Amino acid sequence: MVEKTITINNELGLHARPAALFVQACGKYKSDIYIEKGDNKVNAKSIMGIMALGVYQGEEIKIIASGYDEEDALKGITEFLENLK
């Protein structure tokens, strides 16, 4: 299992279209991927879970990946979030 905390810089946070793109990016990996915000933890491959978290610009989330390609997943998802506009 690998994890990383990242600050969301996208002005829309992870809502609507950015959330859909994020879930799509996570779906490329075989590992289990979760997002944690505060006391809430959701499956990163679930659009409803991501939307329910209510992640806004400037907030920190923890990305947790566990499985076959966990290192690649963490790296790819981190890059995706850092480049999300």
Contacts in CASP RR format, 6 or more apart in sequence:
PFRMAT RR
TARGET T0000
AUTHOR 0000-0000-0000
METHOD contacts of the structure
MODEL  1
MVEKTITINNELGLHARPAALFVQACGKYKSDIYIEKGDNKVNAKSIMGI
MALGVYQGEEIKIIASGYDEEDALKGITEFLENLK
1 64 0 8 1.000
1 65 0 8 1.000
1 66 0 8 1.000
1 67 0 8 1.000
1 70 0 8 1.000
2 64 0 8 1.000
2 65 0 8 1.000
2 66 0 8 1.000
2 70 0 8 1.000
2 71 0 8 1.000
2 74 0 8 1.000
3 62 0 8 1.000
3 63 0 8 1.000
3 64 0 8 1.000
3 65 0 8 1.000
3 74 0 8 1.000
4 62 0 8 1.000
4 63 0 8 1.000
4 74 0 8 1.000
4 78 0 8 1.000
5 60 0 8 1.000
5 61 0 8 1.000
5 62 0 8 1.000
5 63 0 8 1.000
6 60 0 8 1.000
6 61 0 8 1.000
6 62 0 8 1.000
6 63 0 8 1.000
6 78 0 8 1.000
6 81 0 8 1.000
6 82 0 8 1.000
7 58 0 8 1.000
7 59 0 8 1.000
7 60 0 8 1.000
8 14 0 8 1.000
8 55 0 8 1.000
8 56 0 8 1.000
8 57 0 8 1.000
8 58 0 8 1.000
8 59 0 8 1.000
8 60 0 8 1.000
8 61 0 8 1.000
8 81 0 8 1.000
8 84 0 8 1.000
9 57 0 8 1.000
9 58 0 8 1.000
9 82 0 8 1.000
9 84 0 8 1.000
10 18 0 8 1.000
10 57 0 8 1.000
10 81 0 8 1.000
10 84 0 8 1.000
10 85 0 8 1.000
11 57 0 8 1.000
12 18 0 8 1.000
12 57 0 8 1.000
13 55 0 8 1.000
13 56 0 8 1.000
13 57 0 8 1.000
13 59 0 8 1.000
14 22 0 8 1.000
14 50 0 8 1.000
14 51 0 8 1.000
14 53 0 8 1.000
14 54 0 8 1.000
14 55 0 8 1.000
14 61 0 8 1.000
15 51 0 8 1.000
15 54 0 8 1.000
15 55 0 8 1.000
15 56 0 8 1.000
18 84 0 8 1.000
19 47 0 8 1.000
19 50 0 8 1.000
19 51 0 8 1.000
20 47 0 8 1.000
21 80 0 8 1.000
21 84 0 8 1.000
22 44 0 8 1.000
22 50 0 8 1.000
22 77 0 8 1.000
22 80 0 8 1.000
22 81 0 8 1.000
22 84 0 8 1.000
23 44 0 8 1.000
23 45 0 8 1.000
23 46 0 8 1.000
23 47 0 8 1.000
23 50 0 8 1.000
25 76 0 8 1.000
25 77 0 8 1.000
25 80 0 8 1.000
26 33 0 8 1.000
26 44 0 8 1.000
26 45 0 8 1.000
26 73 0 8 1.000
26 77 0 8 1.000
27 33 0 8 1.000
27 45 0 8 1.000
29 65 0 8 1.000
29 69 0 8 1.000
29 72 0 8 1.000
29 73 0 8 1.000
29 77 0 8 1.000
30 67 0 8 1.000
30 68 0 8 1.000
30 69 0 8 1.000
31 65 0 8 1.000
31 66 0 8 1.000
31 67 0 8 1.000
31 68 0 8 1.000
31 69 0 8 1.000
31 70 0 8 1.000
31 73 0 8 1.000
32 43 0 8 1.000
32 65 0 8 1.000
32 66 0 8 1.000
32 67 0 8 1.000
33 43 0 8 1.000
33 44 0 8 1.000
33 45 0 8 1.000
33 63 0 8 1.000
33 64 0 8 1.000
33 65 0 8 1.000
33 66 0 8 1.000
33 73 0 8 1.000
33 77 0 8 1.000
34 41 0 8 1.000
34 42 0 8 1.000
34 43 0 8 1.000
34 44 0 8 1.000
34 63 0 8 1.000
34 64 0 8 1.000
34 65 0 8 1.000
35 41 0 8 1.000
35 42 0 8 1.000
35 44 0 8 1.000
35 50 0 8 1.000
35 53 0 8 1.000
35 55 0 8 1.000
35 61 0 8 1.000
35 62 0 8 1.000
35 63 0 8 1.000
35 64 0 8 1.000
36 61 0 8 1.000
36 62 0 8 1.000
36 64 0 8 1.000
37 53 0 8 1.000
37 54 0 8 1.000
37 55 0 8 1.000
37 59 0 8 1.000
37 60 0 8 1.000
37 61 0 8 1.000
37 62 0 8 1.000
40 52 0 8 1.000
40 53 0 8 1.000
41 64 0 8 1.000
42 49 0 8 1.000
42 50 0 8 1.000
42 52 0 8 1.000
42 53 0 8 1.000
43 49 0 8 1.000
44 50 0 8 1.000
44 63 0 8 1.000
44 77 0 8 1.000
53 61 0 8 1.000
55 61 0 8 1.000
63 74 0 8 1.000
63 77 0 8 1.000
63 78 0 8 1.000
63 81 0 8 1.000
65 71 0 8 1.000
65 73 0 8 1.000
65 74 0 8 1.000
65 77 0 8 1.000
END
